[in-house]
Amino acid sequence: MNIEKKYHIITFGCQMNENDSEKIAGILTKKGYTYAEDSKDADVLVINTCSVRGNADDRFFGNLGQFKAVKQKKEGMIIAVCGCMMQQEIHINDVQKRYPFVDIIFGTHNVHQFGEFLDRKLEGNKKRVVEVISDGPIAEDVPMKREFDYKAYVTIMNGCDNFCTYCIVPYTRGREKSRPASKIIQEIRELADNGCKEVMLLGQNVNSYGKRGEITEPCSFAELLDRVSEIEGIERIRFMTSHPKDLTDDVIEAIARNEKVMNSVHLPLQSGSSRVLKLMNRKYDKEKYLQTVEKLRERIPDISITTDIIVGFPTETEEDFAQTLDVVEKVRFDSAFTFIYSPRHGTKAASMEGAVDDAVVKVRFEKLMDLLHAKMLEQSVEKYEGKTVEVLVDGHSQKDENMLCGKTRGGKLVNFHGEAPMGTLVNVKITKPTTFHLLGEVAE
């Protein structure tokens, strides 16, 4: 009698990590494993790590320690650790010394080889498998088990060449590498044939797609948006993330002319101070950022702009912080990911002098959040109150099982009354805009 083998994956971090976890799930599914809702029931447990923020490191180590007892109770259980943290020697060494029960360690560049690493352990190899490479080509045709049928992540490039002084990504994801456009189009066509309506094009800096010249079929990001828009069955195209220095006019025009490309751009600000932006090596200043926003809003009046902001970068003064508040006041972001600066081992900023006092950072952070929330509410009321908007249904609301939820073309979460199958597009009349989501009902 065959005993069903199960797997469970814990994913930290961004959409790129989520997409990698879908590949790991695809590899395991192809090997005959089925998904276990509870990690304690898994024969193979994979923890996919993130190293962008300090709290992600803490959460990972907090989670990992608890699985020693789980593994002791589950005979034959294999535990694997992968992701961005495992691209850093300091973390690999830490896992090897403190967590001897971990069986497999691998990095971001060899996710596609996980099946081979697993086979080594299943064949009785008692030695821990540690396979981490510093860089490598983007693997194609990796099996994938996607979370949804109607929407999907599609990686168009890996890595980053910007080397912002606070950011570990170029060291964990490597230098920029773009996938051939033909492979991307083929993947999205297959998704469309299987009922996918929305794709999210992923890259650390999508605006740099194809710029390094390593692909044999030259294609800019604007051209790629045009080509994806031509695919029958795909109704919504999103992308993440855009770097402000590279959001060129041709990309803005591609968003404007292609109805399928959603009217939303994630445009990380990080700081409103030109002095701090220079220290961050962002390669734009406050004025350039505001000019880019102005171009977007001139060409796409209903554009939704979201952002990232860091508070407390080394040497940040009250004047620097005031400049950040000024940008928030002027741009009125639809939403923002906000972070208190945390030094990342291996980055230039980690060795910078001028750390800002924690108490000062806390006060600044609270001021920022208050202003952001006020502006987000203003935007919600102006854009959505009493309007009817298109929503892609994601299922039942987490706040109320009697309501459905989904997102507008601009990426705003909507909780609404009515009936509609998951994965369908419906028109919803907004009855109450709030700071973080909208309330509504299916339009008659």
Disulfide bonds with the S-S distance in Angstrom:
none
